[in-house]
Amino acid sequence: MSGALRNATLAVGSVLLAFVLTLAADHVVGAFAPTPTLPGSMELLFPPNADQSYESLDFSYTAHINSLGLREREIGKERTEAYRIIAIGDSYTYGWGVESEQTWLRLIEESLRGAGLNVETINMGKPGAGPPDYADLAEEVVPLFRPDLVLVGMLQGNDLAAAGPEVIEEAAETFLDKVRGLYPHSIRLIEDMRLSRDYASRTQEMRPPQKSSAEDNRRWTANTAKEFLDGMTPEHRARFDAFDDTVKEAFLAGRLNPYMVDLAMQNARFYCGTLNLDDPWTQTCLERMGHHLARIKRVADSYEAEVLVLSIPDGPYVNAAAVRNIRRVGYEVPDNIVDSDAPDTAIREACGHAGVPFLTVTPAFRQRRDNPGLFFELDGHLTAEGHRLYAESLAPLLLERIRKHAPMR
């Protein structure tokens, strides 16, 4: 072997050895790098330590917000051994209209713990949120909370529309993504240090907890309803005047969600939008929903968490009484909407685009389609009974998925 060839071989061997050593060093970093602690107080979704009370024609409840700005119990700063599940979603995950203990997520936790598993759940639902918000939130909270499982609650129909009509081009894999694939633990340590500095600067000073009474919120809702009423076109006003007295009185008194009525004025066939999966607008929304789910999967993969998308039943798609009641507030829906597979198929297709698994318990709700007690009469959200049915139907499926990963109590 010539001297030049021998030198080249040694150089290549040295580079390969250095590369292998850096990979080994990355694993050492992963074994000894500390898990970040949670900040003392911050506003993740809501003002920290707030109490928010609401009363409508259908319900009365109070939401207690913890020091991190979540509708949840206080969470210890140090990560425990419990299998951690976070749930991201909208008001159906948050539990609009029911107490925290009655939400499907809390009931699932009770069921899994009753089966002997050491699990903890964290509710990260926010009323009015949609798929873009779910992805934004996941990118913020997954590095902070280090969940084992991220549940994404996709509301049938509504979240498809909330995904938006704009097409987003998937960005090519960045150099950082490639480096992260080779050195995941080192990149994570660097990002953790950056996040720690960021959260330290965002930590809230202790302030008197905000209190909003049911009367405060009713007054605000009534003012919003009046603004919508004053802005109605003659056509919309004629439609509103045709509502039954109970609906009109609740709307004007601030005891009915004014945005639900306003949406009916603007798009009476809103609930039909998801039924035609071949429509170009629907297909674009599917692509966009898939894009946001891919963002969630990307950050979850970086922190070795699983992602599972859940279809959350919306009344008009599964319940005969909900169909009748949604018509009372101005929506046009066909009787056979409760038999359509499209609402679940849309979410399933978006999950396919993103490569994430999907679960539905729609059949359990349709078996009880004549039960008027699963959804609030005019508000439309899941009642305590509806949350219980959802939890009872979903818990066995989750138990099968996590039994091998979650420690025993």
DRENPAMI-205286 format. One record per residue (C-alpha): residue number from 0; residue in three letters; chain; x, y, z. Coordinates in pm, 1 decimal, padded with zeros to 6 digits. Last residue first. Example, Ala and Ser with C-alpha at 12.3 -4.5 7.8 and 13.67 -1.06 7.14 Angstrom:
<recs>
REC    k    r  c        px        py        pz
REC    1  SER  A   01367.0  -00106.0   00714.0
REC    0  ALA  A   01230.0  -00450.0   00780.0
</recs>
This chain:
<recs>
REC    k    r  c        px        py        pz
REC  408  ARG  A  -04968.0   00168.0   04036.6
REC  407  MET  A  -04851.2  -00021.3   03732.1
REC  406  PRO  A  -04624.5   00144.7   03480.1
REC  405  ALA  A  -04763.6   00251.7   03139.6
REC  404  HIS  A  -04600.9   00109.8   02826.8
REC  403  LYS  A  -04750.5  -00237.0   02779.4
REC  402  ARG  A  -05102.5  -00129.2   02879.0
REC  401  ILE  A  -05086.5   00181.0   02656.3
REC  400  ARG  A  -05276.5   00076.6   02344.6
REC  399  GLU  A  -05513.9  -00175.8   02502.9
REC  398  LEU  A  -05609.6   00068.8   02775.9
REC  397  LEU  A  -05673.2   00338.3   02517.3
REC  396  LEU  A  -05933.2   00121.6   02343.1
REC  395  PRO  A  -06093.7   00027.2   02675.9
REC  394  ALA  A  -06112.9   00398.7   02775.1
REC  393  LEU  A  -06282.3   00520.4   02456.0
REC  392  SER  A  -06636.8   00390.3   02497.1
REC  391  GLU  A  -06662.7   00462.5   02869.1
REC  390  ALA  A  -06504.3   00804.3   02820.1
REC  389  TYR  A  -06740.7   00902.6   02538.1
REC  388  LEU  A  -07043.1   00775.0   02730.3
REC  387  ARG  A  -06935.9   00969.8   03039.3
REC  386  HIS  A  -06878.4   01288.7   02842.5
REC  385  GLY  A  -07227.2   01253.8   02693.2
REC  384  GLU  A  -07383.3   01202.4   03036.0
REC  383  ALA  A  -07203.5   01512.8   03165.9
REC  382  THR  A  -07346.8   01694.1   02864.0
REC  381  LEU  A  -07158.2   01718.2   02536.7
REC  380  HIS  A  -07192.4   02055.9   02366.8
REC  379  GLY  A  -07498.5   02157.1   02162.9
REC  378  ASP  A  -07580.2   02489.5   02332.4
REC  377  LEU  A  -07950.0   02449.8   02253.9
REC  376  GLU  A  -08041.6   02114.9   02409.3
REC  375  PHE  A  -07711.3   02017.4   02566.8
REC  374  PHE  A  -07586.2   01690.3   02418.6
REC  373  LEU  A  -07609.2   01333.5   02550.5
REC  372  GLY  A  -07951.7   01368.5   02715.4
REC  371  PRO  A  -08172.5   01345.2   02407.7
REC  370  ASN  A  -08115.9   00968.7   02369.4
REC  369  ASP  A  -08257.3   00871.3   02029.9
REC  368  ARG  A  -07913.8   00837.5   01871.0
REC  367  ARG  A  -07806.0   00593.4   02139.2
REC  366  GLN  A  -07655.6   00331.0   01905.4
REC  365  ARG  A  -07530.2   00630.9   01713.3
REC  364  PHE  A  -07320.3   00734.6   02011.4
REC  363  ALA  A  -07147.1   00395.7   02042.5
REC  362  PRO  A  -07097.2   00386.5   01664.5
REC  361  THR  A  -06909.4   00721.4   01678.7
REC  360  VAL  A  -06636.1   00576.2   01899.1
REC  359  THR  A  -06349.8   00682.1   01673.4
REC  358  LEU  A  -05974.5   00629.3   01684.9
REC  357  PHE  A  -05697.9   00748.9   01453.5
REC  356  PRO  A  -05327.8   00672.5   01414.8
REC  355  VAL  A  -05080.7   00928.8   01273.3
REC  354  GLY  A  -04910.3   00923.9   00934.3
REC  353  ALA  A  -04982.8   01286.6   00852.8
REC  352  HIS  A  -05171.4   01231.9   00526.0
REC  351  GLY  A  -05340.1   00926.6   00678.9
REC  350  CYS  A  -05452.1   01135.9   00975.2
REC  349  ALA  A  -05616.1   01376.3   00730.7
REC  348  GLU  A  -05793.6   01080.4   00570.1
REC  347  ARG  A  -05919.7   00957.2   00908.9
REC  346  ILE  A  -06048.4   01303.5   00997.9
REC  345  ALA  A  -06248.8   01323.4   00674.7
REC  344  THR  A  -06371.2   00963.7   00709.1
REC  343  ASP  A  -06506.5   01043.0   01054.9
REC  342  PRO  A  -06729.5   01327.5   00934.2
REC  341  ALA  A  -06804.3   01144.1   00604.9
REC  340  ASP  A  -06955.1   00827.0   00753.8
REC  339  SER  A  -07305.8   00969.2   00718.2
REC  338  ASP  A  -07594.3   00812.6   00911.3
REC  337  VAL  A  -07676.3   01104.3   01144.0
REC  336  ILE  A  -07686.2   01337.7   00842.3
REC  335  ASN  A  -07984.7   01137.3   00717.9
REC  334  ASP  A  -08235.8   01393.0   00848.7
REC  333  PRO  A  -08086.1   01671.4   00638.9
REC  332  VAL  A  -07934.5   01980.9   00805.8
REC  331  GLU  A  -08021.6   02349.5   00770.9
REC  330  TYR  A  -07903.3   02557.6   01065.0
REC  329  GLY  A  -08097.9   02845.2   01220.7
REC  328  VAL  A  -08097.6   02801.4   01597.3
REC  327  ARG  A  -08399.9   02569.3   01604.2
REC  326  ARG  A  -08244.2   02358.4   01328.4
REC  325  ILE  A  -07964.1   02268.9   01567.5
REC  324  ASN  A  -08228.9   02140.3   01808.7
REC  323  ARG  A  -08388.0   01894.1   01569.6
REC  322  VAL  A  -08053.9   01751.0   01463.1
REC  321  ALA  A  -07938.7   01735.4   01827.1
REC  320  ALA  A  -08249.1   01532.5   01911.1
REC  319  ALA  A  -08163.7   01281.6   01637.0
REC  318  ASN  A  -07803.7   01229.2   01756.0
REC  317  VAL  A  -07486.5   01127.2   01571.7
REC  316  TYR  A  -07384.0   01386.6   01312.7
REC  315  PRO  A  -07593.7   01673.3   01453.4
REC  314  GLY  A  -07447.1   01618.0   01802.0
REC  313  ASP  A  -07075.3   01647.0   01734.2
REC  312  PRO  A  -06882.6   01328.5   01809.2
REC  311  ILE  A  -06514.6   01367.1   01900.7
REC  310  SER  A  -06282.9   01181.3   01662.1
REC  309  LEU  A  -05960.1   01107.9   01844.8
REC  308  VAL  A  -05609.9   01147.7   01704.6
REC  307  LEU  A  -05328.8   00955.6   01874.7
REC  306  VAL  A  -04972.2   01079.4   01896.8
REC  305  GLU  A  -04690.5   00891.1   02071.4
REC  304  ALA  A  -04408.6   01069.8   02252.6
REC  303  GLU  A  -04035.5   01020.5   02198.4
REC  302  TYR  A  -03952.4   01390.5   02240.9
REC  301  SER  A  -03857.8   01457.7   01878.1
REC  300  ASP  A  -04135.8   01224.2   01766.9
REC  299  ALA  A  -04388.9   01443.8   01948.1
REC  298  VAL  A  -04253.6   01755.5   01774.2
REC  297  ARG  A  -04290.6   01595.9   01430.7
REC  296  LYS  A  -04624.0   01431.7   01507.7
REC  295  ILE  A  -04778.0   01766.0   01601.9
REC  294  ARG  A  -04646.5   01929.1   01283.7
REC  293  ALA  A  -04781.6   01634.8   01081.5
REC  292  LEU  A  -05122.0   01692.1   01242.8
REC  291  HIS  A  -05111.1   02052.9   01125.1
REC  290  HIS  A  -05029.7   01944.8   00768.3
REC  289  GLY  A  -05301.9   01679.4   00771.4
REC  288  MET  A  -05555.9   01944.3   00868.4
REC  287  ARG  A  -05431.8   02154.1   00576.3
REC  286  GLU  A  -05463.5   01866.6   00332.1
REC  285  LEU  A  -05812.4   01787.5   00457.0
REC  284  CYS  A  -05910.8   02154.4   00427.0
REC  283  THR  A  -05794.6   02151.8   00065.8
REC  282  GLN  A  -05999.9   01840.2   00000.9
REC  281  THR  A  -06305.7   02003.7   00152.8
REC  280  TRP  A  -06263.4   02311.6  -00066.1
REC  279  PRO  A  -06224.1   02092.5  -00374.5
REC  278  ASP  A  -06549.1   01901.7  -00295.7
REC  277  ASP  A  -06489.9   01527.5  -00316.8
REC  276  LEU  A  -06546.2   01477.6   00057.4
REC  275  ASN  A  -06902.7   01602.4   00036.6
REC  274  LEU  A  -07046.3   01557.9   00388.1
REC  273  THR  A  -06799.2   01791.7   00560.4
REC  272  GLY  A  -06975.4   02107.7   00447.4
REC  271  CYS  A  -07320.2   01986.9   00553.7
REC  270  TYR  A  -07282.2   02115.9   00908.9
REC  269  PHE  A  -07232.7   02472.1   00784.3
REC  268  ARG  A  -07551.4   02468.7   00578.4
REC  267  ALA  A  -07691.4   02785.9   00741.1
REC  266  ASN  A  -07371.8   02975.1   00667.8
REC  265  GLN  A  -07372.0   03342.2   00766.7
REC  264  MET  A  -07689.9   03340.9   00976.6
REC  263  ALA  A  -07602.2   03002.8   01125.8
REC  262  LEU  A  -07257.8   03137.5   01213.1
REC  261  ASP  A  -07422.2   03428.8   01396.5
REC  260  VAL  A  -07640.0   03190.1   01596.1
REC  259  MET  A  -07340.8   02982.0   01710.6
REC  258  TYR  A  -07144.8   03300.2   01780.5
REC  257  PRO  A  -07419.9   03421.6   02012.5
REC  256  ASN  A  -07379.9   03123.1   02249.2
REC  255  LEU  A  -07707.7   03119.3   02441.1
REC  254  ARG  A  -07788.4   03264.1   02784.7
REC  253  GLY  A  -07691.8   03622.3   02701.6
REC  252  ALA  A  -08047.7   03752.1   02752.2
REC  251  LEU  A  -08092.2   03827.2   02381.1
REC  250  PHE  A  -08000.2   03472.7   02276.8
REC  249  ALA  A  -08204.1   03305.4   02551.9
REC  248  GLU  A  -08510.7   03510.9   02459.2
REC  247  LYS  A  -08476.7   03432.0   02091.2
REC  246  VAL  A  -08428.4   03058.5   02149.4
REC  245  THR  A  -08722.5   03025.5   02387.9
REC  244  ASP  A  -08943.8   03238.1   02162.8
REC  243  ASP  A  -08912.6   03006.4   01864.6
REC  242  PHE  A  -08699.9   03132.4   01576.7
REC  241  ALA  A  -08885.4   03306.5   01293.0
REC  240  ASP  A  -08755.5   03647.4   01402.2
REC  239  PHE  A  -08401.6   03519.6   01340.0
REC  238  ARG  A  -08483.6   03428.0   00980.7
REC  237  ALA  A  -08636.3   03769.4   00921.6
REC  236  ARG  A  -08331.6   03932.7   01079.3
REC  235  HIS  A  -08103.8   03737.5   00846.9
REC  234  GLU  A  -08291.5   03856.2   00541.0
REC  233  PRO  A  -08304.5   04215.5   00665.6
REC  232  THR  A  -07926.2   04199.4   00720.8
REC  231  MET  A  -07809.6   04146.3   01076.0
REC  230  GLY  A  -07569.7   04398.3   01230.5
REC  229  ASP  A  -07797.0   04508.3   01514.4
REC  228  LEU  A  -07858.2   04143.7   01608.1
REC  227  PHE  A  -07487.0   04062.4   01610.4
REC  226  GLU  A  -07411.6   04361.6   01831.4
REC  225  LYS  A  -07701.1   04266.3   02059.9
REC  224  ALA  A  -07565.2   03912.0   02092.5
REC  223  THR  A  -07222.0   04046.6   02186.0
REC  222  ASN  A  -07376.7   04263.6   02456.6
REC  221  ALA  A  -07572.8   03963.5   02587.2
REC  220  THR  A  -07255.7   03753.2   02599.3
REC  219  TRP  A  -07072.7   04021.4   02798.3
REC  218  ARG  A  -07362.1   04044.9   03042.6
REC  217  ARG  A  -07376.9   03667.3   03080.2
REC  216  ASN  A  -07001.4   03657.2   03142.7
REC  215  ASP  A  -07019.7   03910.4   03422.6
REC  214  GLU  A  -07332.5   03742.0   03564.3
REC  213  ALA  A  -07159.8   03404.3   03572.8
REC  212  SER  A  -06880.3   03565.3   03767.5
REC  211  SER  A  -06530.9   03636.0   03639.9
REC  210  LYS  A  -06258.5   03618.0   03902.0
REC  209  GLN  A  -05895.9   03690.2   03823.2
REC  208  PRO  A  -05645.8   03570.4   04083.2
REC  207  PRO  A  -05457.4   03851.2   04260.1
REC  206  ARG  A  -05112.3   03867.3   04105.6
REC  205  MET  A  -04801.5   03656.8   04155.3
REC  204  GLU  A  -04555.1   03753.0   03887.4
REC  203  GLN  A  -04589.7   03542.2   03578.1
REC  202  THR  A  -04298.8   03342.3   03442.5
REC  201  ARG  A  -04231.4   03453.1   03087.4
REC  200  SER  A  -03858.9   03528.8   03130.2
REC  199  ALA  A  -03801.6   03196.4   03304.6
REC  198  TYR  A  -04000.6   03026.1   03030.1
REC  197  ASP  A  -03766.4   03157.6   02761.8
REC  196  ARG  A  -03448.6   03075.6   02952.9
REC  195  SER  A  -03573.0   02722.9   03015.7
REC  194  LEU  A  -03677.7   02693.0   02651.2
REC  193  ARG  A  -03325.9   02777.5   02531.2
REC  192  MET  A  -03169.3   02525.1   02767.7
REC  191  ASP  A  -03423.6   02265.0   02659.7
REC  190  GLU  A  -03346.9   02336.4   02293.5
REC  189  ILE  A  -02975.3   02270.0   02352.1
REC  188  LEU  A  -03053.9   01951.1   02543.5
REC  187  ARG  A  -03291.8   01837.8   02268.4
REC  186  ILE  A  -03025.2   01892.0   02003.6
REC  185  SER  A  -02784.6   01681.0   02208.3
REC  184  HIS  A  -03039.5   01405.2   02262.1
REC  183  PRO  A  -03153.3   01385.2   01899.1
REC  182  TYR  A  -02803.0   01371.0   01747.6
REC  181  LEU  A  -02836.9   01198.4   01410.5
REC  180  GLY  A  -03204.0   01274.3   01342.2
REC  179  ARG  A  -03166.2   01616.0   01500.2
REC  178  VAL  A  -02887.4   01692.3   01252.0
REC  177  LYS  A  -03120.7   01610.6   00963.7
REC  176  ASP  A  -03400.5   01822.9   01110.9
REC  175  LEU  A  -03151.6   02106.2   01165.6
REC  174  PHE  A  -03051.3   02091.8   00797.1
REC  173  THR  A  -03415.2   02137.6   00706.3
REC  172  GLU  A  -03642.7   01877.6   00554.0
REC  171  ALA  A  -03835.9   02049.3   00276.2
REC  170  ALA  A  -04127.1   02263.9   00381.9
REC  169  GLU  A  -04474.9   02127.0   00320.0
REC  168  GLU  A  -04672.8   02371.9   00110.7
REC  167  ILE  A  -04971.0   02518.7   00289.4
REC  166  VAL  A  -05295.0   02539.3   00096.9
REC  165  GLU  A  -05542.2   02790.4   00236.1
REC  164  PRO  A  -05896.1   02668.0   00297.1
REC  163  GLY  A  -05881.8   02665.7   00677.7
REC  162  ALA  A  -05836.9   02388.2   00935.5
REC  161  ALA  A  -06138.3   02536.7   01115.4
REC  160  ALA  A  -06371.0   02384.0   00855.1
REC  159  LEU  A  -06234.0   02036.3   00925.5
REC  158  ASP  A  -06236.6   02112.9   01296.8
REC  157  ASN  A  -06609.4   02182.3   01287.7
REC  156  GLY  A  -06707.5   01871.8   01094.6
REC  155  GLN  A  -06636.9   01620.1   01370.7
REC  154  LEU  A  -06440.7   01765.8   01659.3
REC  153  MET  A  -06078.6   01650.6   01652.4
REC  152  GLY  A  -05941.3   01572.4   01999.1
REC  151  VAL  A  -05564.1   01531.8   01971.3
REC  150  LEU  A  -05428.7   01294.0   02235.5
REC  149  VAL  A  -05054.7   01323.5   02296.8
REC  148  LEU  A  -04901.9   01023.5   02472.7
REC  147  ASP  A  -04583.7   00985.6   02677.7
REC  146  PRO  A  -04587.3   01352.1   02765.0
REC  145  ARG  A  -04271.4   01560.0   02813.1
REC  144  PHE  A  -04444.6   01861.2   02974.7
REC  143  LEU  A  -04219.0   02142.0   02847.0
REC  142  PRO  A  -04100.3   02001.0   02513.9
REC  141  VAL  A  -04457.6   01884.4   02436.6
REC  140  VAL  A  -04608.3   02214.4   02550.4
REC  139  GLU  A  -04494.5   02468.9   02292.9
REC  138  GLU  A  -04491.9   02269.6   01968.8
REC  137  ALA  A  -04814.3   02103.5   02078.6
REC  136  LEU  A  -04977.9   02443.7   02132.1
REC  135  ASP  A  -04897.1   02566.4   01781.8
REC  134  ALA  A  -05019.5   02236.8   01633.8
REC  133  TYR  A  -05348.8   02248.3   01823.9
REC  132  ASP  A  -05392.5   02615.9   01734.8
REC  131  PRO  A  -05368.0   02537.9   01362.3
REC  130  PRO  A  -05614.9   02248.9   01415.5
REC  129  GLY  A  -05884.3   02460.4   01587.1
REC  128  ALA  A  -05938.2   02649.6   01912.8
REC  127  GLY  A  -06265.4   02819.6   02001.7
REC  126  PRO  A  -06281.2   02683.9   02356.3
REC  125  LYS  A  -05941.6   02560.8   02480.1
REC  124  GLY  A  -05848.2   02204.4   02567.7
REC  123  MET  A  -05514.9   02136.8   02734.4
REC  122  ASN  A  -05636.8   01886.1   02993.0
REC  121  ILE  A  -05352.2   01698.6   03159.6
REC  120  THR  A  -05386.5   01326.7   03232.0
REC  119  GLU  A  -05190.4   01114.7   03478.4
REC  118  VAL  A  -05129.5   00742.5   03458.7
REC  117  ASN  A  -05011.8   00467.2   03692.6
REC  116  LEU  A  -05211.3   00175.0   03555.8
REC  115  GLY  A  -05413.6  -00057.7   03778.9
REC  114  ALA  A  -05735.1  -00084.5   03579.0
REC  113  GLY  A  -05889.4   00173.7   03814.2
REC  112  ARG  A  -05607.9   00406.2   03711.9
REC  111  LEU  A  -05715.0   00362.5   03351.0
REC  110  SER  A  -06080.7   00427.2   03437.8
REC  109  GLU  A  -06008.6   00730.1   03655.5
REC  108  GLU  A  -05788.3   00879.7   03384.8
REC  107  ILE  A  -06062.4   00818.0   03130.0
REC  106  LEU  A  -06309.1   01002.7   03354.0
REC  105  ARG  A  -06071.9   01300.3   03375.8
REC  104  LEU  A  -06041.1   01308.2   02996.2
REC  103  TRP  A  -06415.6   01271.9   02937.9
REC  102  THR  A  -06494.0   01575.6   03150.7
REC  101  GLN  A  -06711.4   01531.2   03459.7
REC  100  GLU  A  -06443.7   01605.7   03720.9
REC   99  SER  A  -06369.5   01934.1   03546.9
REC   98  GLU  A  -06730.3   02052.2   03585.2
REC   97  VAL  A  -06956.4   02063.2   03281.5
REC   96  GLY  A  -07076.7   02327.4   03032.5
REC   95  TRP  A  -06767.5   02343.4   02814.4
REC   94  GLY  A  -06543.1   02045.9   02891.5
REC   93  TYR  A  -06197.1   02152.2   02772.3
REC   92  THR  A  -06199.3   01859.4   02527.9
REC   91  TYR  A  -06533.6   01956.5   02372.8
REC   90  SER  A  -06429.5   02322.8   02400.1
REC   89  ASP  A  -06133.1   02268.5   02167.5
REC   88  GLY  A  -05852.2   02014.8   02160.0
REC   87  ILE  A  -05520.9   01900.8   02303.4
REC   86  ALA  A  -05512.8   01613.6   02551.8
REC   85  ILE  A  -05195.2   01537.7   02745.8
REC   84  ILE  A  -05120.8   01187.9   02870.9
REC   83  ARG  A  -04838.7   01121.2   03116.5
REC   82  TYR  A  -04749.4   00766.9   03223.4
REC   81  ALA  A  -04663.3   00823.5   03587.7
REC   80  GLU  A  -04297.2   00817.9   03688.6
REC   79  THR  A  -04310.9   01183.8   03794.6
REC   78  ARG  A  -04188.5   01494.6   03610.9
REC   77  GLU  A  -04090.8   01762.9   03862.0
REC   76  LYS  A  -04280.0   02090.4   03881.1
REC   75  GLY  A  -04590.9   01922.6   04016.1
REC   74  ILE  A  -04913.4   01997.0   03830.9
REC   73  GLU  A  -05197.6   02188.2   03994.5
REC   72  ARG  A  -05534.1   02053.7   03882.4
REC   71  GLU  A  -05652.6   02148.1   03534.3
REC   70  ARG  A  -05815.7   02415.9   03326.9
REC   69  LEU  A  -05472.4   02536.8   03219.9
REC   68  GLY  A  -05302.1   02870.7   03280.3
REC   67  LEU  A  -04987.4   02736.6   03443.6
REC   66  SER  A  -05097.7   02836.4   03796.2
REC   65  ASN  A  -05422.2   02642.1   03760.4
REC   64  ILE  A  -05752.4   02761.2   03613.9
REC   63  HIS  A  -06078.7   02670.9   03790.6
REC   62  ALA  A  -06374.0   02656.9   03552.8
REC   61  THR  A  -06714.8   02711.0   03711.8
REC   60  TYR  A  -07041.7   02560.2   03591.6
REC   59  SER  A  -07406.1   02633.8   03506.5
REC   58  PHE  A  -07594.8   02462.7   03227.3
REC   57  ASP  A  -07859.3   02462.3   02953.4
REC   56  LEU  A  -08010.4   02812.4   02946.0
REC   55  SER  A  -07665.3   02945.6   03011.8
REC   54  GLU  A  -07444.4   03006.1   03313.3
REC   53  TYR  A  -07069.2   03052.2   03325.7
REC   52  SER  A  -06810.4   03095.9   03599.1
REC   51  GLN  A  -06439.0   03160.5   03543.9
REC   50  ASP  A  -06198.4   03129.0   03834.4
REC   49  ALA  A  -05842.4   03237.9   03758.9
REC   48  ASN  A  -05516.3   03102.4   03900.6
REC   47  PRO  A  -05327.4   03172.9   03578.0
REC   46  PRO  A  -05491.7   03375.3   03297.8
REC   45  PHE  A  -05586.4   03120.5   03029.7
REC   44  LEU  A  -05408.3   02910.3   02766.1
REC   43  LEU  A  -05039.4   02891.4   02860.8
REC   42  GLU  A  -05036.9   03188.6   03096.2
REC   41  MET  A  -04749.5   03131.5   03336.4
REC   40  SER  A  -04672.1   03047.8   03697.7
REC   39  GLY  A  -04400.7   02852.8   03874.9
REC   38  PRO  A  -04222.7   02718.5   03571.0
REC   37  LEU  A  -04217.4   02343.0   03504.8
REC   36  THR  A  -03892.6   02158.0   03558.5
REC   35  PRO  A  -03678.3   02054.6   03264.4
REC   34  THR  A  -03573.2   01688.1   03244.3
REC   33  PRO  A  -03205.7   01648.7   03325.2
REC   32  ALA  A  -02957.0   01519.2   03065.7
REC   31  PHE  A  -02787.8   01201.3   03192.3
REC   30  ALA  A  -02897.9   00920.7   02961.2
REC   29  GLY  A  -02963.0   01139.5   02658.3
REC   28  VAL  A  -02622.3   01305.9   02689.2
REC   27  VAL  A  -02463.6   00960.8   02698.7
REC   26  HIS  A  -02654.1   00870.6   02382.8
REC   25  ASP  A  -02517.5   01183.6   02212.3
REC   24  ALA  A  -02165.9   01088.4   02319.7
REC   23  ALA  A  -02206.0   00755.6   02142.6
REC   22  LEU  A  -02306.0   00934.9   01823.7
REC   21  THR  A  -02009.2   01169.2   01861.5
REC   20  LEU  A  -01780.5   00867.4   01909.9
REC   19  VAL  A  -01913.0   00703.3   01593.4
REC   18  PHE  A  -01844.7   01021.0   01394.1
REC   17  ALA  A  -01493.8   01050.8   01538.4
REC   16  LEU  A  -01423.5   00690.0   01442.1
REC   15  LEU  A  -01554.7   00752.0   01089.7
REC   14  VAL  A  -01338.7   01061.3   01052.5
REC   13  SER  A  -01031.3   00877.0   01184.6
REC   12  GLY  A  -01092.9   00587.4   00947.1
REC   11  VAL  A  -01121.7   00824.6   00652.0
REC   10  ALA  A  -00794.5   00992.5   00750.5
REC    9  LEU  A  -00620.9   00659.4   00809.9
REC    8  THR  A  -00730.8   00533.6   00470.0
REC    7  ALA  A  -00613.0   00854.1   00302.4
REC    6  ASN  A  -00274.3   00824.8   00475.8
REC    5  ARG  A  -00236.3   00462.6   00366.9
REC    4  LEU  A  -00331.3   00551.2   00009.3
REC    3  ALA  A  -00071.6   00830.6   00000.2
REC    2  GLY  A   00196.2   00610.0   00154.0
REC    1  SER  A   00141.4   00335.9  -00102.4
REC    0  MET  A   00000.0   00000.0   00000.0
</recs>
